[in-house]
């Protein structure tokens, strides 16, 4: 088996049986600020306050309007 890193949203890794989140980060399209949540209780907002993330690598969640968010999650996936 090989592994590779995929950067993007959860939809990009739906077909993989084994996946692990390496980085919980997003970019706000309104102010351009890249934010990252590094641990479970690390609530972070962008400069303008319209996009926030939380949960680190354990239980990631993102708040804000979908059209204002660019997902920069990093996943390690196993390929066959």
Number of C-alpha atoms within 10 A of each C-alpha: 5 7 12 10 14 18 17 16 16 14 7 11 17 10 9 11 9 12 18 13 19 16 18 25 26 24 19 24 14 15 14 15 14 18 21 22 23 20 15 13 12 12 17 18 20 19 15 11 12 16 25 22 22 24 19 21 18 13 12 18 14 20 12 14 10 10 9 15 20 16 18 19 19 18 21 17 18 15 12 6
